[in-house]
Amino acid sequence: MINSDTIDLLQQCNLGIKMGVTTIDDVLDKVDSVDFRSILNSSKEEHQRLGSETHEMLNNYQDEAKEPSPMAKTMSWMKSNIMISMKDSDNTIADLITDGCNMGVKTLNKYLNQYTAAEEKAKDIAKKLINMEEKLTVDIRQYL
């Protein structure tokens, strides 16, 4: 039997992954450093792979992946573009990405604590995503 904690946790992971990929897409063409751009592209690919795994699990549970709310996407886009327009530099972008990762880590840990009955495979996806976000913040510190 499918439990709702598993689906809810997978949904939240999927939403976080989509927001991460969207944010990287929004800033990628504004990054000056080739190395920084490479780090972001690698992270985007990792997020997309984990997103595919999450999406597949949701399909197996006969559930559909949801899209981030238009308001969340708009707010993220506005914050990114306003900050970058004020100071277009790699350190501004690194700051934005770091803030997003930190928010993701905090939120995902909250959901792990909230959805305690979720299957271990769903919890593992959440933990992988947390690790990816933490790694990205470490990898881009040099650009802050």
MIPA-348614 format. One record per residue (C-alpha): x, y, z; residue in one letter; chain; residue number from 1. Coordinates in nm, 2 decimals, decimal comma, always signed. Example, Ala and Ser with C-alpha at 12.3 -4.5 7.8 and 13.67 -1.06 7.14 Angstrom:
MIPA-348614
<<+1,23; -0,45; +0,78>; A; A; 1>
<<+1,37; -0,11; +0,71>; S; A; 2>
//
This chain:
MIPA-348614
<<+0,00; +0,00; +0,00>; M; A; 1>
<<+0,12; +0,35; -0,09>; I; A; 2>
<<+0,15; +0,58; +0,20>; N; A; 3>
<<+0,08; +0,95; +0,16>; S; A; 4>
<<+0,41; +1,05; +0,34>; D; A; 5>
<<+0,61; +0,89; +0,06>; T; A; 6>
<<+0,42; +1,07; -0,21>; I; A; 7>
<<+0,42; +1,40; -0,02>; D; A; 8>
<<+0,80; +1,38; +0,03>; L; A; 9>
<<+0,86; +1,29; -0,33>; L; A; 10>
<<+0,64; +1,58; -0,44>; Q; A; 11>
<<+0,84; +1,82; -0,23>; Q; A; 12>
<<+1,17; +1,69; -0,36>; C; A; 13>
<<+1,04; +1,72; -0,71>; N; A; 14>
<<+0,93; +2,08; -0,66>; L; A; 15>
<<+1,27; +2,17; -0,50>; G; A; 16>
<<+1,45; +2,01; -0,79>; I; A; 17>
<<+1,24; +2,20; -1,05>; K; A; 18>
<<+1,30; +2,53; -0,86>; M; A; 19>
<<+1,68; +2,46; -0,85>; G; A; 20>
<<+1,70; +2,39; -1,22>; V; A; 21>
<<+1,49; +2,69; -1,31>; T; A; 22>
<<+1,71; +2,92; -1,09>; T; A; 23>
<<+2,03; +2,78; -1,25>; I; A; 24>
<<+1,87; +2,84; -1,60>; D; A; 25>
<<+1,78; +3,19; -1,50>; D; A; 26>
<<+2,13; +3,29; -1,41>; V; A; 27>
<<+2,35; +3,07; -1,62>; L; A; 28>
<<+2,39; +3,31; -1,92>; D; A; 29>
<<+2,50; +3,59; -1,68>; K; A; 30>
<<+2,79; +3,39; -1,53>; V; A; 31>
<<+3,13; +3,52; -1,64>; D; A; 32>
<<+3,36; +3,25; -1,50>; S; A; 33>
<<+3,39; +2,94; -1,72>; V; A; 34>
<<+3,46; +2,73; -1,41>; D; A; 35>
<<+3,16; +2,87; -1,22>; F; A; 36>
<<+2,94; +2,80; -1,53>; R; A; 37>
<<+3,07; +2,45; -1,54>; S; A; 38>
<<+2,99; +2,39; -1,18>; I; A; 39>
<<+2,64; +2,52; -1,23>; L; A; 40>
<<+2,59; +2,31; -1,54>; N; A; 41>
<<+2,71; +1,99; -1,36>; S; A; 42>
<<+2,47; +2,07; -1,07>; S; A; 43>
<<+2,19; +2,12; -1,31>; K; A; 44>
<<+2,25; +1,78; -1,47>; E; A; 45>
<<+2,26; +1,61; -1,13>; E; A; 46>
<<+1,94; +1,78; -1,04>; H; A; 47>
<<+1,78; +1,67; -1,36>; Q; A; 48>
<<+1,89; +1,31; -1,31>; R; A; 49>
<<+1,75; +1,30; -0,96>; L; A; 50>
<<+1,44; +1,47; -1,09>; G; A; 51>
<<+1,39; +1,19; -1,34>; S; A; 52>
<<+1,43; +0,93; -1,07>; E; A; 53>
<<+1,18; +1,12; -0,85>; T; A; 54>
<<+0,94; +1,16; -1,14>; H; A; 55>
<<+0,96; +0,78; -1,22>; E; A; 56>
<<+0,89; +0,69; -0,86>; M; A; 57>
<<+0,58; +0,92; -0,86>; L; A; 58>
<<+0,47; +0,76; -1,18>; N; A; 59>
<<+0,51; +0,42; -1,02>; N; A; 60>
<<+0,27; +0,54; -0,74>; Y; A; 61>
<<+0,02; +0,66; -1,01>; Q; A; 62>
<<+0,09; +1,02; -0,90>; D; A; 63>
<<+0,19; +1,31; -1,12>; E; A; 64>
<<+0,47; +1,55; -1,05>; A; A; 65>
<<+0,35; +1,90; -0,97>; K; A; 66>
<<+0,49; +2,22; -1,10>; E; A; 67>
<<+0,61; +2,49; -0,87>; P; A; 68>
<<+0,35; +2,76; -0,81>; S; A; 69>
<<+0,36; +3,05; -1,06>; P; A; 70>
<<+0,40; +3,28; -0,76>; M; A; 71>
<<+0,71; +3,09; -0,64>; A; A; 72>
<<+0,86; +3,09; -0,98>; K; A; 73>
<<+0,79; +3,46; -1,03>; T; A; 74>
<<+0,93; +3,56; -0,70>; M; A; 75>
<<+1,24; +3,36; -0,76>; S; A; 76>
<<+1,29; +3,51; -1,10>; W; A; 77>
<<+1,23; +3,86; -0,98>; M; A; 78>
<<+1,47; +3,83; -0,69>; K; A; 79>
<<+1,74; +3,69; -0,92>; S; A; 80>
<<+1,69; +3,96; -1,19>; N; A; 81>
<<+1,67; +4,25; -0,95>; I; A; 82>
<<+1,98; +4,15; -0,76>; M; A; 83>
<<+2,17; +4,08; -1,08>; I; A; 84>
<<+2,06; +4,41; -1,23>; S; A; 85>
<<+2,19; +4,60; -0,93>; M; A; 86>
<<+2,52; +4,43; -0,94>; K; A; 87>
<<+2,59; +4,20; -1,23>; D; A; 88>
<<+2,87; +3,98; -1,11>; S; A; 89>
<<+2,96; +3,62; -1,03>; D; A; 90>
<<+2,96; +3,69; -0,66>; N; A; 91>
<<+2,60; +3,81; -0,67>; T; A; 92>
<<+2,50; +3,50; -0,86>; I; A; 93>
<<+2,69; +3,28; -0,61>; A; A; 94>
<<+2,51; +3,46; -0,33>; D; A; 95>
<<+2,17; +3,39; -0,49>; L; A; 96>
<<+2,24; +3,03; -0,55>; I; A; 97>
<<+2,38; +2,98; -0,20>; T; A; 98>
<<+2,07; +3,14; -0,05>; D; A; 99>
<<+1,85; +2,91; -0,26>; G; A; 100>
<<+2,05; +2,60; -0,16>; C; A; 101>
<<+2,03; +2,69; +0,21>; N; A; 102>
<<+1,66; +2,74; +0,18>; M; A; 103>
<<+1,63; +2,40; +0,01>; G; A; 104>
<<+1,83; +2,22; +0,27>; V; A; 105>
<<+1,63; +2,37; +0,55>; K; A; 106>
<<+1,30; +2,29; +0,38>; T; A; 107>
<<+1,39; +1,94; +0,28>; L; A; 108>
<<+1,51; +1,86; +0,64>; N; A; 109>
<<+1,18; +1,99; +0,76>; K; A; 110>
<<+0,99; +1,76; +0,52>; Y; A; 111>
<<+1,21; +1,46; +0,62>; L; A; 112>
<<+1,11; +1,53; +0,98>; N; A; 113>
<<+0,74; +1,58; +0,89>; Q; A; 114>
<<+0,70; +1,28; +0,66>; Y; A; 115>
<<+0,85; +1,01; +0,89>; T; A; 116>
<<+0,64; +0,73; +0,75>; A; A; 117>
<<+0,78; +0,78; +0,40>; A; A; 118>
<<+0,95; +0,48; +0,24>; E; A; 119>
<<+1,33; +0,47; +0,27>; E; A; 120>
<<+1,38; +0,51; -0,10>; K; A; 121>
<<+1,19; +0,85; -0,09>; A; A; 122>
<<+1,39; +0,95; +0,22>; K; A; 123>
<<+1,71; +0,86; +0,03>; D; A; 124>
<<+1,61; +1,09; -0,26>; I; A; 125>
<<+1,56; +1,37; -0,01>; A; A; 126>
<<+1,89; +1,31; +0,15>; K; A; 127>
<<+2,07; +1,29; -0,19>; K; A; 128>
<<+1,91; +1,63; -0,28>; L; A; 129>
<<+2,02; +1,78; +0,05>; I; A; 130>
<<+2,37; +1,65; -0,01>; N; A; 131>
<<+2,37; +1,80; -0,37>; M; A; 132>
<<+2,26; +2,14; -0,24>; E; A; 133>
<<+2,52; +2,14; +0,04>; E; A; 134>
<<+2,79; +2,04; -0,21>; K; A; 135>
<<+2,70; +2,31; -0,45>; L; A; 136>
<<+2,72; +2,58; -0,18>; T; A; 137>
<<+3,08; +2,45; -0,09>; V; A; 138>
<<+3,17; +2,43; -0,46>; D; A; 139>
<<+3,07; +2,79; -0,53>; I; A; 140>
<<+3,21; +2,96; -0,21>; R; A; 141>
<<+3,51; +3,09; -0,40>; Q; A; 142>
<<+3,27; +3,31; -0,61>; Y; A; 143>
<<+3,11; +3,47; -0,31>; L; A; 144>
//
